[in-house]
């Protein structure tokens, strides 16, 4: 397998997640955000990250894997918020009193 194929295989879940994040830009959320290029890039990067993590955690032979990655990319910011709270809770539980 050449390096380009290896990179594309690695990045595919993130790209699928970014597609979900791109779709979420057209969805009218509860707060109408003004479109800026910074918001657009940050949304795509967050969706790529969440899609990549979700894709690596989901079973590769599951028929619902692509749908899960797309959905997690669509909801990237709420997923990141939940992950942040859970990781902080785990950190506090296992390392109490640490900064």
Protein Blocks (a to p, Z undefined) as FASTA:
>chain_A
ZZklmmmmmmmmmmmmmmmmmmmmmpccfbdcdddfklmmmmmmmmmmmmmmmmmmpcfk
bfklmmmmmmmmmmmmmmmmmmmmmmmmmmmmmmghiZZ
